[in-house]
Amino acid sequence: MSSQSLSTLPKVGPLTTDGSISEVLHDGARDLIRGSLSSSTWRAYKTDQIALMEWGRLNGVEVLPATPELIANYIASQMDDLATSTILRRVAFWSFWHESQEIEPNPCRSKIVRSTLRGLRRIPSTSRKAQPLSSIDLVQILSSTPETTLQGLRDRAQISELFCTDHG
């Protein structure tokens, strides 16, 4: 089983604060704990932890332990900048983080946070449509693509073809 990178993740049950798994456990138990979440979930949680800590630093607040009001304010402050799914995942991580540190009661399970999340889910999604590439963007992309390799020539040809193709 592949080893997960847990160096910046919080303590999770038998995991220690530095991310290593308690030596009291047998190798098989440690492997099962590492495998309890997919590697993509561990990566997402690591990203979420960094984002929450940065938000706390910028706002002069401690994010662990958090209060229900702090979490509700976080949700409201992020709703214009982040996708609803990202906010939901971050709150799920925040809940996981509190549980892994055995902080009770878990503020993410409070009525105020649940109501705030319910309100967030009720807001119609405004998809952010990507802006099309400009000719300046295309020139920058093509100039950074090498002409000296077969792969570079192929990439340049495909990019040029996509840009020049009339899709109407």
C-alpha positions in Angstrom: 0.0 0.0 0.0 1.4 3.4 -0.9 2.3 5.7 2.0 0.3 8.9 2.3 1.9 12.2 2.9 0.6 13.2 6.3 3.3 15.7 7.4 1.0 18.7 7.7 -2.3 16.9 8.4 -3.7 17.0 11.9 -3.6 14.2 14.4 -6.2 11.6 13.4 -7.0 9.1 16.1 -3.7 7.1 16.4 -1.9 9.6 14.2 0.5 11.9 16.0 0.7 15.6 15.5 3.6 15.3 13.1 1.6 13.0 10.9 3.3 9.8 11.8 1.2 6.9 13.0 1.5 5.7 16.5 4.2 3.1 17.0 1.8 1.2 19.3 -0.1 -0.1 16.3 1.0 -3.0 14.1 2.1 -2.4 10.5 -1.2 -3.7 9.2 -3.3 -1.3 11.3 -1.1 1.6 10.3 -1.6 0.6 6.6 -5.3 0.5 7.1 -5.4 3.9 8.7 -3.3 5.4 5.8 -5.7 3.7 3.4 -8.8 4.9 5.2 -9.0 7.9 2.9 -7.9 8.1 -0.8 -4.7 9.9 -1.7 -6.8 12.5 -3.4 -8.8 13.1 -0.2 -5.6 13.4 1.8 -4.3 16.0 -0.8 -7.6 17.9 -0.7 -7.6 17.9 3.1 -4.0 19.2 3.1 -4.9 22.0 0.7 -8.0 22.8 2.8 -6.0 23.0 6.0 -3.5 25.4 4.5 -6.4 27.6 3.1 -8.2 27.7 6.5 -5.0 28.5 8.4 -4.2 31.3 5.9 -7.7 32.7 6.2 -7.4 32.6 9.9 -4.0 34.4 9.8 -5.4 37.1 7.5 -8.4 37.6 9.7 -6.5 37.4 13.0 -8.5 34.4 14.3 -7.6 30.9 15.4 -9.3 28.3 13.2 -8.8 25.5 15.7 -10.8 25.2 17.8 -13.4 27.2 15.9 -16.7 28.5 17.1 -19.9 27.9 15.1 -20.1 31.7 14.5 -16.5 31.7 13.1 -17.4 28.9 10.7 -20.6 30.6 9.6 -18.7 33.8 9.0 -16.1 31.9 7.0 -18.8 30.4 4.8 -20.3 33.9 4.1 -16.9 35.4 3.4 -16.0 32.8 0.8 -19.3 32.5 -1.1 -18.4 35.1 -3.7 -14.9 33.7 -4.3 -15.3 29.9 -4.0 -17.5 27.3 -5.6 -20.2 25.9 -3.2 -18.6 22.5 -3.5 -15.2 23.9 -2.3 -16.8 25.5 0.7 -18.7 22.4 1.6 -15.5 20.3 1.3 -13.6 22.8 3.5 -16.3 22.7 6.2 -16.2 18.9 6.0 -12.4 19.0 6.5 -12.9 21.5 9.4 -15.2 19.0 11.0 -12.7 16.1 10.4 -10.0 18.3 11.9 -12.0 18.9 15.1 -12.8 15.3 15.4 -9.2 14.2 14.9 -8.1 16.5 17.7 -11.0 15.2 19.8 -12.5 18.7 20.2 -16.0 18.4 21.5 -18.5 19.6 20.7 -17.7 19.8 17.0 -18.8 23.3 15.9 -19.4 22.1 12.4 -22.3 20.1 13.6 -24.0 23.0 15.3 -27.4 24.4 14.2 -25.9 27.7 13.1 -23.4 26.0 10.8 -25.9 23.5 9.4 -28.3 26.4 8.7 -25.6 28.5 7.1 -24.7 25.6 4.8 -28.4 25.0 4.0 -28.7 28.6 3.0 -25.5 28.4 0.9 -26.9 25.4 -1.0 -30.1 27.3 -1.7 -28.4 30.1 -3.6 -28.6 29.5 -7.3 -25.2 28.6 -8.8 -23.7 31.2 -10.9 -21.2 29.3 -13.1 -18.1 31.2 -13.8 -17.5 30.9 -17.5 -13.9 31.0 -18.6 -12.9 33.9 -20.8 -11.7 32.8 -24.3 -8.1 33.1 -25.2 -7.1 36.3 -26.8 -4.6 36.5 -29.6 -2.0 37.8 -27.1 -2.6 34.7 -24.9 -2.1 32.5 -28.0 1.2 34.2 -28.9 2.4 33.7 -25.3 1.5 30.0 -25.3 3.0 29.4 -28.7 6.2 31.3 -27.9 6.7 29.1 -24.8 6.2 25.9 -26.7 9.5 24.6 -28.2 10.0 24.2 -31.9 13.0 21.9 -31.4 11.2 18.7 -30.4 8.6 16.6 -32.1 6.3 17.0 -29.1 6.7 20.8 -29.2 6.0 20.9 -33.0 2.9 18.7 -32.4 1.6 20.9 -29.6 2.1 24.1 -31.6 0.3 22.6 -34.6 -2.6 21.4 -32.4 -2.9 24.8 -30.6 -2.8 26.7 -33.9 -5.4 24.4 -35.5 -7.8 24.8 -32.6 -7.4 28.6 -32.7 -7.9 28.8 -36.4 -10.8 26.4 -36.7 -14.1 28.0 -37.3 -16.5 26.5 -34.7 -19.6 28.3 -36.0 
